[in-house]
């Protein structure tokens, strides 16, 4: 994303569970910030089935951690985290992301030649 000029947005569609991922969350956030990229996450996750209690507990913990990681990446890059759940359509989530992107603004101050404001 760094090669693309200007501010960018990246939408992550994920369950939040990382398998064999060599990149830490901190590194991913740092790279997105350096590339001036806002991350939005949409989490898709099925309920954990308890057919094997130990495995179900491990998977539930991994899913919760993933949910927290997706939320952290979104927050620290200026985006937002969403969950695709019953009663909430993907179209509605994309609409919210589009609205957020259209309503962003930048604020800057330019001092005059003297370096004093108001002159």
N, C-alpha and C positions, 0 to 999 in steps of 0.2 A: 504493500500500500504506500510505502514511502515515495515511490517513483511518481505517483499520481499527485498533481499539484492541488493545493487547497485542502480544505477540511473534508474528511471522508467519514462515512459510516459503514460499519460492518455488522451484519446480522448473523449471530450464531444460532443455529438450530441444533440442539443437543439434548441428551439426557443428563449431562453434567458429570457422568462417570468417565474418568480417563483411564484407559488401559495402556500400559507401556508408554506413557508420555514422558519424553525427555525434557520438556520445557516446563519450568515452574510457573505458577500463576503470577508471581511477582515479575518474572521476565516477560511474560505475555503482556502484562499491563504496561510495563516500561516500553516495550517495542511499539505497542499501540499508541502510547502517548508521544513517543518520538516521531511517529509517522502521522501525527495529528489526526488520529482516527478514533471516532466514538464507537464503542461496542454496545450493541443491543443484544440481549440473549432471549431466546424463546426456548423454554425447557419443556421437553416432551418426556414424560416418565410414566410407566405403568406401575400399578401398585405392586409391592413386594409380596410374592406368594410364600406362605409359610410351610411348604411341604418339607423343607429341611430347616429346622429352627436356627441352627448355627449359621448356615449359609445365608438364610434370610436376614439375620441380624447383621452380618457383614455387609450384605448388599444394601440394606436400609441405611447403614452408617455411611457407606460410599455415596449413595444417592443424596443424603442430607449434606454431606461435605461438598458434593458437586453443585448442589443448589446454592450453597453459600459462596462457592468460588465464582459461579456465573454472576451472582449478584454483586460480588466485589469487583469483578472485571468491568461490569457495566457502570457501577457507581464511580469508580476511580478514573474512568475515561469520559465521563459526562453522559453516559447512556442510561439505560434502564433495563431491568430484568423482568421478564414476563413468564407466565406458565400457561401452557395450553391445557386447559382443564375443561371438563364438561360444562357446557353453558357459555363458554367463551371461545369464539371462533378465531381462527388464524387471521381472517380478514379484519376482524376488530382490532387485533394486536397490530397488524401492519398499518392500519389507519392511525392508531395512536402513535406509532413510530413516525409516520409521515407527518402528522401534526406537530410532533416535537421538533422534527428537523426543520419544518417551515417556520417555526416560531423562535428559532435561535437568533441571537444578535451578538454583535461585538461592540465594545465600548472602548474608545481611545481618547486620550487627551494629548493635545499638542501645545507645548509652551511656546510663547512668542520668542523673538530674538533676544529679548532682555532676560528671559528665564523667569519672568513674573507672570502670574495669571492675571487676566483682566486688562491687559494693556495692549 
